[in-house]
Amino acid sequence: MDPYGIEAMSNTKLQIPPEFNNATKDERIAFVQELWDQIAQDPENVPLPEHHKRILDERLAKHRANPQAGQPWSEVRDRILGQLRTR
């Protein structure tokens, strides 16, 4: 079984436009971003795989059991940025 759902996603009947293969890397990224932006306009209809739900439930349960163990995102971000600056 594919834990990331990639197998299921590869069963699409849609074809990649031929122009995509001749596009630059930046153009390909922009194209994919535009596709995602269209999908994300209706977030209620974006499917959430069951394994993602399980992970979120597990993390929420851990946080509720010990809320003091977590750190605010601002502190985590600052620590990571500080480590990157010292490299």
N, CA, C and O atoms as CSV, one atom per row, in Angstrom:
chain,resi,resn,atom,element,x,y,z
A,1,MET,N,N,0.838,-1.190,0.000
A,1,MET,CA,C,0.000,0.000,0.000
A,1,MET,C,C,0.876,1.245,0.000
A,1,MET,O,O,1.914,1.286,0.661
A,2,ASP,N,N,0.458,2.239,-0.732
A,2,ASP,CA,C,1.190,3.488,-0.854
A,2,ASP,C,C,0.775,4.442,0.266
A,2,ASP,O,O,-0.362,4.915,0.261
A,3,PRO,N,N,1.656,4.742,1.231
A,3,PRO,CA,C,1.270,5.581,2.370
A,3,PRO,C,C,1.001,7.034,1.998
A,3,PRO,O,O,0.381,7.762,2.774
A,4,TYR,N,N,1.453,7.465,0.836
A,4,TYR,CA,C,1.293,8.865,0.457
A,4,TYR,C,C,0.172,9.099,-0.544
A,4,TYR,O,O,-0.091,10.244,-0.912
A,5,GLY,N,N,-0.490,8.043,-0.990
A,5,GLY,CA,C,-1.588,8.204,-1.925
A,5,GLY,C,C,-1.148,8.513,-3.343
A,5,GLY,O,O,-1.962,8.935,-4.165
A,6,ILE,N,N,0.130,8.309,-3.644
A,6,ILE,CA,C,0.643,8.643,-4.969
A,6,ILE,C,C,0.089,7.701,-6.028
A,6,ILE,O,O,-0.220,8.124,-7.141
A,7,GLU,N,N,-0.036,6.428,-5.682
A,7,GLU,CA,C,-0.591,5.478,-6.648
A,7,GLU,C,C,-1.975,5.916,-7.093
A,7,GLU,O,O,-2.277,5.905,-8.287
A,8,ALA,N,N,-2.804,6.294,-6.163
A,8,ALA,CA,C,-4.168,6.696,-6.493
A,8,ALA,C,C,-4.168,7.929,-7.385
A,8,ALA,O,O,-5.002,8.050,-8.282
A,9,MET,N,N,-3.239,8.839,-7.141
A,9,MET,CA,C,-3.191,10.055,-7.934
A,9,MET,C,C,-2.723,9.787,-9.359
A,9,MET,O,O,-3.061,10.555,-10.260
A,10,SER,N,N,-1.956,8.726,-9.593
A,10,SER,CA,C,-1.432,8.467,-10.922
A,10,SER,C,C,-2.462,7.809,-11.836
A,10,SER,O,O,-2.168,7.584,-13.011
A,11,ASN,N,N,-3.640,7.497,-11.346
A,11,ASN,CA,C,-4.674,6.857,-12.145
A,11,ASN,C,C,-5.553,7.858,-12.881
A,11,ASN,O,O,-6.638,7.496,-13.336
A,12,THR,N,N,-5.125,9.084,-13.007
A,12,THR,CA,C,-5.935,10.102,-13.651
A,12,THR,C,C,-6.073,9.844,-15.146
A,12,THR,O,O,-5.180,9.274,-15.773
A,13,LYS,N,N,-7.171,10.260,-15.693
A,13,LYS,CA,C,-7.400,10.136,-17.126
A,13,LYS,C,C,-6.957,11.404,-17.853
A,13,LYS,O,O,-6.946,11.437,-19.084
A,14,LEU,N,N,-6.594,12.437,-17.112
A,14,LEU,CA,C,-6.131,13.680,-17.723
A,14,LEU,C,C,-4.734,13.493,-18.286
A,14,LEU,O,O,-3.911,12.773,-17.720
A,15,GLN,N,N,-4.481,14.139,-19.389
A,15,GLN,CA,C,-3.165,14.073,-20.011
A,15,GLN,C,C,-2.417,15.386,-19.775
A,15,GLN,O,O,-3.012,16.463,-19.779
A,16,ILE,N,N,-1.130,15.279,-19.573
A,16,ILE,CA,C,-0.306,16.474,-19.432
A,16,ILE,C,C,-0.239,17.138,-20.804
A,16,ILE,O,O,0.044,16.470,-21.798
A,17,PRO,N,N,-0.496,18.445,-20.872
A,17,PRO,CA,C,-0.429,19.124,-22.172
A,17,PRO,C,C,0.966,18.982,-22.786
A,17,PRO,O,O,1.961,19.067,-22.066
A,18,PRO,N,N,1.055,18.770,-24.091
A,18,PRO,CA,C,2.361,18.592,-24.741
A,18,PRO,C,C,3.312,19.769,-24.492
A,18,PRO,O,O,4.526,19.580,-24.417
A,19,GLU,N,N,2.761,20.981,-24.364
A,19,GLU,CA,C,3.594,22.163,-24.125
A,19,GLU,C,C,4.345,22.076,-22.802
A,19,GLU,O,O,5.403,22.685,-22.640
A,20,PHE,N,N,3.799,21.325,-21.866
A,20,PHE,CA,C,4.415,21.194,-20.544
A,20,PHE,C,C,5.823,20.618,-20.661
A,20,PHE,O,O,6.740,21.064,-19.972
A,21,ASN,N,N,5.993,19.626,-21.536
A,21,ASN,CA,C,7.302,18.977,-21.685
A,21,ASN,C,C,8.356,19.909,-22.265
A,21,ASN,O,O,9.550,19.705,-22.046
A,22,ASN,N,N,7.935,20.916,-22.990
A,22,ASN,CA,C,8.883,21.859,-23.596
A,22,ASN,C,C,9.071,23.113,-22.754
A,22,ASN,O,O,9.875,23.977,-23.108
A,23,ALA,N,N,8.356,23.227,-21.663
A,23,ALA,CA,C,8.434,24.414,-20.816
A,23,ALA,C,C,9.687,24.379,-19.950
A,23,ALA,O,O,10.259,23.321,-19.687
A,24,THR,N,N,10.096,25.567,-19.515
A,24,THR,CA,C,11.225,25.646,-18.581
A,24,THR,C,C,10.760,25.167,-17.208
A,24,THR,O,O,9.561,25.038,-16.961
A,25,LYS,N,N,11.694,24.909,-16.337
A,25,LYS,CA,C,11.363,24.485,-14.973
A,25,LYS,C,C,10.491,25.527,-14.279
A,25,LYS,O,O,9.511,25.183,-13.619
A,26,ASP,N,N,10.852,26.807,-14.430
A,26,ASP,CA,C,10.055,27.873,-13.808
A,26,ASP,C,C,8.635,27.902,-14.366
A,26,ASP,O,O,7.683,28.107,-13.613
A,27,GLU,N,N,8.478,27.699,-15.676
A,27,GLU,CA,C,7.149,27.683,-16.279
A,27,GLU,C,C,6.338,26.491,-15.784
A,27,GLU,O,O,5.134,26.612,-15.558
A,28,ARG,N,N,6.985,25.346,-15.615
A,28,ARG,CA,C,6.290,24.160,-15.102
A,28,ARG,C,C,5.799,24.391,-13.679
A,28,ARG,O,O,4.672,24.041,-13.331
A,29,ILE,N,N,6.662,24.984,-12.866
A,29,ILE,CA,C,6.288,25.263,-11.478
A,29,ILE,C,C,5.122,26.245,-11.444
A,29,ILE,O,O,4.182,26.059,-10.672
A,30,ALA,N,N,5.172,27.281,-12.268
A,30,ALA,CA,C,4.091,28.271,-12.306
A,30,ALA,C,C,2.783,27.612,-12.755
A,30,ALA,O,O,1.716,27.937,-12.235
A,31,PHE,N,N,2.862,26.698,-13.710
A,31,PHE,CA,C,1.674,25.995,-14.204
A,31,PHE,C,C,1.045,25.156,-13.101
A,31,PHE,O,O,-0.166,25.203,-12.886
A,32,VAL,N,N,1.872,24.392,-12.406
A,32,VAL,CA,C,1.372,23.542,-11.323
A,32,VAL,C,C,0.799,24.401,-10.205
A,32,VAL,O,O,-0.231,24.056,-9.627
A,33,GLN,N,N,1.457,25.521,-9.893
A,33,GLN,CA,C,0.938,26.425,-8.861
A,33,GLN,C,C,-0.426,26.966,-9.261
A,33,GLN,O,O,-1.325,27.071,-8.427
A,34,GLU,N,N,-0.581,27.313,-10.543
A,34,GLU,CA,C,-1.869,27.826,-11.008
A,34,GLU,C,C,-2.953,26.755,-10.902
A,34,GLU,O,O,-4.090,27.051,-10.535
A,35,LEU,N,N,-2.598,25.506,-11.224
A,35,LEU,CA,C,-3.562,24.413,-11.069
A,35,LEU,C,C,-3.985,24.279,-9.609
A,35,LEU,O,O,-5.173,24.166,-9.305
A,36,TRP,N,N,-2.999,24.292,-8.708
A,36,TRP,CA,C,-3.314,24.149,-7.287
A,36,TRP,C,C,-4.166,25.314,-6.794
A,36,TRP,O,O,-5.103,25.120,-6.019
A,37,ASP,N,N,-3.838,26.532,-7.246
A,37,ASP,CA,C,-4.619,27.694,-6.824
A,37,ASP,C,C,-6.083,27.528,-7.218
A,37,ASP,O,O,-6.974,27.915,-6.461
A,38,GLN,N,N,-6.339,26.962,-8.382
A,38,GLN,CA,C,-7.720,26.729,-8.812
A,38,GLN,C,C,-8.397,25.694,-7.915
A,38,GLN,O,O,-9.557,25.863,-7.537
A,39,ILE,N,N,-7.691,24.641,-7.578
A,39,ILE,CA,C,-8.248,23.603,-6.697
A,39,ILE,C,C,-8.514,24.182,-5.306
A,39,ILE,O,O,-9.556,23.923,-4.703
A,40,ALA,N,N,-7.571,24.958,-4.813
A,40,ALA,CA,C,-7.652,25.486,-3.445
A,40,ALA,C,C,-8.702,26.575,-3.278
A,40,ALA,O,O,-8.992,26.973,-2.149
A,41,GLN,N,N,-9.277,27.064,-4.364
A,41,GLN,CA,C,-10.332,28.073,-4.249
A,41,GLN,C,C,-11.553,27.514,-3.521
A,41,GLN,O,O,-12.375,28.272,-3.004
A,42,ASP,N,N,-11.666,26.207,-3.485
A,42,ASP,CA,C,-12.806,25.557,-2.836
A,42,ASP,C,C,-12.268,24.534,-1.831
A,42,ASP,O,O,-12.388,23.329,-2.053
A,43,PRO,N,N,-11.670,25.009,-0.720
A,43,PRO,CA,C,-10.974,24.098,0.198
A,43,PRO,C,C,-11.867,23.027,0.824
A,43,PRO,O,O,-11.378,21.965,1.210
A,44,GLU,N,N,-13.156,23.292,0.927
A,44,GLU,CA,C,-14.052,22.297,1.517
A,44,GLU,C,C,-14.124,21.030,0.670
A,44,GLU,O,O,-14.478,19.964,1.172
A,45,ASN,N,N,-13.792,21.144,-0.599
A,45,ASN,CA,C,-13.866,19.991,-1.495
A,45,ASN,C,C,-12.506,19.392,-1.829
A,45,ASN,O,O,-12.400,18.551,-2.722
A,46,VAL,N,N,-11.458,19.822,-1.115
A,46,VAL,CA,C,-10.139,19.219,-1.299
A,46,VAL,C,C,-10.075,18.017,-0.366
A,46,VAL,O,O,-10.171,18.172,0.851
A,47,PRO,N,N,-9.913,16.819,-0.927
A,47,PRO,CA,C,-9.926,15.623,-0.072
A,47,PRO,C,C,-8.720,15.562,0.862
A,47,PRO,O,O,-7.611,15.963,0.509
A,48,LEU,N,N,-8.971,15.053,2.051
A,48,LEU,CA,C,-7.917,14.849,3.035
A,48,LEU,C,C,-7.787,13.345,3.249
A,48,LEU,O,O,-8.705,12.707,3.764
A,49,PRO,N,N,-6.639,12.773,2.853
A,49,PRO,CA,C,-6.481,11.320,3.014
A,49,PRO,C,C,-6.614,10.888,4.474
A,49,PRO,O,O,-6.272,11.639,5.388
A,50,GLU,N,N,-7.106,9.694,4.675
A,50,GLU,CA,C,-7.308,9.170,6.032
A,50,GLU,C,C,-6.011,9.163,6.838
A,50,GLU,O,O,-6.029,9.449,8.035
A,51,HIS,N,N,-4.880,8.839,6.195
A,51,HIS,CA,C,-3.628,8.798,6.961
A,51,HIS,C,C,-3.231,10.205,7.420
A,51,HIS,O,O,-2.581,10.340,8.456
A,52,HIS,N,N,-3.599,11.244,6.688
A,52,HIS,CA,C,-3.344,12.605,7.150
A,52,HIS,C,C,-4.213,12.916,8.364
A,52,HIS,O,O,-3.750,13.528,9.326
A,53,LYS,N,N,-5.472,12.494,8.315
A,53,LYS,CA,C,-6.374,12.711,9.452
A,53,LYS,C,C,-5.842,12.013,10.695
A,53,LYS,O,O,-5.885,12.574,11.790
A,54,ARG,N,N,-5.336,10.783,10.531
A,54,ARG,CA,C,-4.788,10.046,11.682
A,54,ARG,C,C,-3.600,10.786,12.286
A,54,ARG,O,O,-3.489,10.902,13.506
A,55,ILE,N,N,-2.722,11.281,11.436
A,55,ILE,CA,C,-1.549,12.007,11.933
A,55,ILE,C,C,-1.979,13.260,12.687
A,55,ILE,O,O,-1.455,13.553,13.762
A,56,LEU,N,N,-2.929,13.995,12.126
A,56,LEU,CA,C,-3.420,15.202,12.805
A,56,LEU,C,C,-4.068,14.862,14.144
A,56,LEU,O,O,-3.854,15.556,15.138
A,57,ASP,N,N,-4.863,13.789,14.165
A,57,ASP,CA,C,-5.502,13.368,15.424
A,57,ASP,C,C,-4.462,12.981,16.465
A,57,ASP,O,O,-4.604,13.320,17.639
A,58,GLU,N,N,-3.406,12.265,16.039
A,58,GLU,CA,C,-2.348,11.854,16.967
A,58,GLU,C,C,-1.635,13.079,17.537
A,58,GLU,O,O,-1.386,13.155,18.740
A,59,ARG,N,N,-1.311,14.031,16.673
A,59,ARG,CA,C,-0.596,15.222,17.135
A,59,ARG,C,C,-1.458,16.073,18.063
A,59,ARG,O,O,-0.964,16.628,19.044
A,60,LEU,N,N,-2.730,16.171,17.751
A,60,LEU,CA,C,-3.636,16.924,18.614
A,60,LEU,C,C,-3.779,16.249,19.972
A,60,LEU,O,O,-3.816,16.926,21.000
A,61,ALA,N,N,-3.860,14.922,19.985
A,61,ALA,CA,C,-3.954,14.187,21.245
A,61,ALA,C,C,-2.693,14.388,22.082
A,61,ALA,O,O,-2.784,14.571,23.296
A,62,LYS,N,N,-1.517,14.358,21.452
A,62,LYS,CA,C,-0.261,14.589,22.180
A,62,LYS,C,C,-0.225,15.997,22.764
A,62,LYS,O,O,0.202,16.201,23.900
A,63,HIS,N,N,-0.679,16.956,21.976
A,63,HIS,CA,C,-0.695,18.346,22.471
A,63,HIS,C,C,-1.653,18.491,23.646
A,63,HIS,O,O,-1.322,19.136,24.641
A,64,ARG,N,N,-2.825,17.904,23.540
A,64,ARG,CA,C,-3.804,18.012,24.633
A,64,ARG,C,C,-3.297,17.320,25.892
A,64,ARG,O,O,-3.590,17.765,27.001
A,65,ALA,N,N,-2.536,16.234,25.733
A,65,ALA,CA,C,-2.008,15.508,26.885
A,65,ALA,C,C,-0.889,16.292,27.576
A,65,ALA,O,O,-0.695,16.168,28.785
A,66,ASN,N,N,-0.155,17.099,26.800
A,66,ASN,CA,C,0.967,17.841,27.371
A,66,ASN,C,C,1.159,19.146,26.597
A,66,ASN,O,O,2.110,19.266,25.824
A,67,PRO,N,N,0.282,20.112,26.792
A,67,PRO,CA,C,0.356,21.345,26.003
A,67,PRO,C,C,1.625,22.160,26.246
A,67,PRO,O,O,2.015,22.961,25.397
A,68,GLN,N,N,2.271,21.964,27.394
A,68,GLN,CA,C,3.491,22.722,27.691
A,68,GLN,C,C,4.697,22.221,26.897
A,68,GLN,O,O,5.720,22.902,26.844
A,69,ALA,N,N,4.595,21.046,26.283
A,69,ALA,CA,C,5.724,20.487,25.546
A,69,ALA,C,C,5.958,21.205,24.223
A,69,ALA,O,O,7.059,21.146,23.676
A,70,GLY,N,N,4.947,21.874,23.708
A,70,GLY,CA,C,5.071,22.552,22.426
A,70,GLY,C,C,5.710,23.916,22.559
A,70,GLY,O,O,5.867,24.451,23.656
A,71,GLN,N,N,6.077,24.468,21.407
A,71,GLN,CA,C,6.638,25.814,21.359
A,71,GLN,C,C,5.872,26.616,20.310
A,71,GLN,O,O,5.397,26.050,19.325
A,72,PRO,N,N,5.750,27.908,20.510
A,72,PRO,CA,C,5.108,28.735,19.489
A,72,PRO,C,C,5.920,28.715,18.190
A,72,PRO,O,O,7.147,28.627,18.212
A,73,TRP,N,N,5.215,28.798,17.064
A,73,TRP,CA,C,5.875,28.781,15.759
A,73,TRP,C,C,6.928,29.884,15.663
A,73,TRP,O,O,7.993,29.661,15.087
A,74,SER,N,N,6.658,31.057,16.210
A,74,SER,CA,C,7.623,32.157,16.113
A,74,SER,C,C,8.964,31.776,16.740
A,74,SER,O,O,10.018,32.135,16.215
A,75,GLU,N,N,8.928,31.050,17.864
A,75,GLU,CA,C,10.170,30.625,18.512
A,75,GLU,C,C,10.893,29.560,17.692
A,75,GLU,O,O,12.114,29.603,17.544
A,76,VAL,N,N,10.142,28.621,17.169
A,76,VAL,CA,C,10.740,27.564,16.342
A,76,VAL,C,C,11.378,28.183,15.104
A,76,VAL,O,O,12.514,27.863,14.756
A,77,ARG,N,N,10.637,29.073,14.440
A,77,ARG,CA,C,11.150,29.725,13.235
A,77,ARG,C,C,12.430,30.496,13.537
A,77,ARG,O,O,13.410,30.386,12.801
A,78,ASP,N,N,12.426,31.273,14.614
A,78,ASP,CA,C,13.608,32.058,14.968
A,78,ASP,C,C,14.805,31.163,15.257
A,78,ASP,O,O,15.927,31.478,14.860
A,79,ARG,N,N,14.571,30.044,15.950
A,79,ARG,CA,C,15.663,29.113,16.253
A,79,ARG,C,C,16.242,28.536,14.951
A,79,ARG,O,O,17.459,28.478,14.780
A,80,ILE,N,N,15.368,28.115,14.045
A,80,ILE,CA,C,15.830,27.531,12.772
A,80,ILE,C,C,16.585,28.571,11.953
A,80,ILE,O,O,17.648,28.278,11.406
A,81,LEU,N,N,16.044,29.778,11.866
A,81,LEU,CA,C,16.720,30.826,11.095
A,81,LEU,C,C,18.072,31.155,11.703
A,81,LEU,O,O,19.037,31.400,10.978
A,82,GLY,N,N,18.151,31.164,13.036
A,82,GLY,CA,C,19.419,31.408,13.696
A,82,GLY,C,C,20.445,30.331,13.396
A,82,GLY,O,O,21.622,30.626,13.186
A,83,GLN,N,N,20.001,29.084,13.376
A,83,GLN,CA,C,20.909,27.982,13.034
A,83,GLN,C,C,21.380,28.085,11.595
A,83,GLN,O,O,22.540,27.791,11.305
A,84,LEU,N,N,20.511,28.492,10.696
A,84,LEU,CA,C,20.902,28.632,9.294
A,84,LEU,C,C,21.895,29.766,9.101
A,84,LEU,O,O,22.783,29.680,8.252
A,85,ARG,N,N,21.752,30.822,9.879
A,85,ARG,CA,C,22.669,31.973,9.748
A,85,ARG,C,C,24.070,31.626,10.225
A,85,ARG,O,O,25.041,32.202,9.735
A,86,THR,N,N,24.198,30.707,11.159
A,86,THR,CA,C,25.519,30.376,11.706
A,86,THR,C,C,26.254,29.342,10.861
A,86,THR,O,O,27.399,29.006,11.164
A,87,ARG,N,N,25.647,28.855,9.853
A,87,ARG,CA,C,26.316,27.854,8.994
A,87,ARG,C,C,27.263,28.494,8.039
A,87,ARG,O,O,27.905,27.802,7.249
